[in-house]
Amino acid sequence: MSTIFADKFKNTSGGNNVKVNQLSGIDTAGSITVQGEGTATTNLQQGLCKVWVQLDAENTATLQTIEDSFNITSQVDPGTGKTTVNFTNNMANISYSWSTGICNGGGFNDTATINVSNDELPTTSTFQFYSFMNSALNDARLACVNIHGDLA
């Protein structure tokens, strides 16, 4: 294997935009450090969202509709206000972080929340959440989940 040392790369037209097909870290497998905002650096893989989904459950009585998603194979509707999403690629462990959002289309004084049940804790392959409106289980008009962590 050859090593190329250079201070600047330019494309064949003399511009600075160089296209690459594959890029990988050399020091740690799958680790690429990039400059973030300001002068701080960040690990590219650690900062990526590994799973996200937007679901519409309000307009269908028996099945929720995935509006858009990433790394989701399917969802299960175990009952009113309950949703389980199945990951395409599993997480490495259950110590991942999630954030959620909900829109129920109710009035300004209605409270809409998403909770994770102690009975159905997240696993490496699925994530179950419950949506509530005014403290009662309710199929959300739109429910969103974002998950960050390490893939298996």
C-alpha positions in Angstrom: 0.0 0.0 0.0 1.3 3.5 -0.9 1.1 6.6 1.2 0.4 10.0 -0.4 1.5 13.1 1.5 0.0 16.5 0.4 -1.0 19.8 1.8 -3.7 20.5 -0.8 -5.8 18.5 -3.1 -7.5 20.0 -6.2 -9.7 18.3 -8.8 -8.5 17.9 -12.4 -10.1 21.3 -13.4 -8.0 23.1 -10.7 -10.9 23.5 -8.3 -11.0 22.5 -4.7 -14.0 20.1 -4.9 -12.6 16.6 -4.8 -15.2 13.8 -5.0 -14.6 10.5 -3.1 -16.5 7.3 -3.3 -15.4 5.8 0.0 -13.9 7.4 3.2 -12.9 5.6 6.3 -10.9 6.3 9.4 -7.4 4.8 9.6 -6.6 4.9 13.4 -9.9 3.4 14.7 -12.1 1.4 12.4 -15.1 3.5 11.4 -14.0 6.6 13.2 -13.7 9.9 11.3 -13.1 13.1 13.2 -14.3 16.3 11.6 -14.1 19.9 12.6 -17.4 21.0 14.1 -18.6 24.5 14.9 -15.7 26.8 15.7 -12.5 25.0 16.4 -13.9 21.9 18.2 -13.7 18.5 16.6 -16.3 15.8 16.7 -16.6 12.2 15.8 -18.7 11.9 12.7 -20.2 8.5 13.4 -21.1 9.4 17.0 -23.0 12.5 15.9 -25.3 10.8 13.4 -28.9 9.9 14.1 -29.0 6.1 13.9 -32.9 5.7 13.8 -35.6 8.2 13.1 -39.3 7.8 12.3 -42.4 10.0 11.8 -45.7 8.1 12.2 -49.3 9.0 11.5 -51.7 7.0 13.6 -54.8 9.3 13.7 -56.2 8.6 10.2 -56.2 4.8 10.4 -58.1 2.7 12.9 -56.0 -0.4 12.9 -52.5 0.5 11.5 -50.2 3.4 11.8 -48.6 4.9 8.7 -44.9 5.5 8.5 -44.6 8.9 6.9 -40.9 8.7 6.6 -38.1 6.9 8.4 -34.5 5.8 8.6 -33.3 2.4 9.8 -36.9 1.2 10.5 -38.2 -2.1 9.0 -41.7 -1.9 10.3 -44.0 -0.8 13.1 -46.5 -2.7 15.3 -49.7 -1.2 16.7 -50.3 -3.1 20.0 -53.2 -0.9 20.9 -54.5 2.7 21.2 -51.7 5.1 21.9 -49.0 2.3 21.7 -46.4 2.0 19.0 -43.4 -0.4 18.6 -40.9 0.3 15.8 -38.4 -2.4 14.7 -34.9 -1.5 13.6 -33.3 -2.6 10.4 -29.9 -2.5 12.0 -29.8 -3.2 15.8 -28.2 -0.9 18.3 -25.1 -2.1 20.1 -26.7 -1.9 23.5 -29.8 -0.4 25.2 -27.9 2.6 26.5 -28.9 4.8 23.6 -30.5 8.2 23.8 -33.9 9.0 22.3 -35.9 12.1 21.8 -39.6 12.3 20.9 -42.1 14.7 19.6 -45.9 14.5 19.2 -48.7 16.5 17.5 -52.3 15.6 18.3 -54.1 18.4 16.6 -56.0 19.3 19.7 -56.6 22.6 21.3 -54.0 24.9 22.8 -54.7 23.8 26.4 -54.4 20.1 25.6 -51.3 18.3 26.8 -49.7 15.8 24.5 -46.8 13.6 25.6 -44.8 10.5 24.7 -43.6 8.1 27.3 -41.6 4.9 27.4 -43.1 2.2 29.6 -41.2 0.5 32.4 -42.9 -2.7 31.3 -41.6 -2.4 27.7 -38.1 -1.0 28.0 -36.2 -0.3 24.8 -34.2 -3.2 23.3 -31.4 -3.3 20.8 -33.9 -4.2 18.1 -37.1 -2.4 19.0 -38.4 0.8 20.6 -41.9 1.1 22.1 -43.5 4.3 23.1 -46.9 5.5 24.3 -48.6 8.7 23.2 -51.0 10.5 25.5 -53.4 13.4 25.2 -54.7 14.9 28.4 -53.3 11.9 30.4 -55.2 9.3 28.3 -53.6 6.9 25.8 -54.4 8.4 22.3 -53.2 7.6 18.8 -51.2 10.7 17.8 -51.7 12.6 14.6 -47.9 12.7 14.2 -45.4 11.0 16.5 -41.6 11.4 15.9 -38.7 9.5 17.5 -35.0 10.1 17.0 -32.4 7.7 18.4 -28.6 8.3 18.9 -26.1 5.7 20.0 -23.9 3.0 18.7 -25.0 0.5 16.1 -24.2 -3.1 16.6 
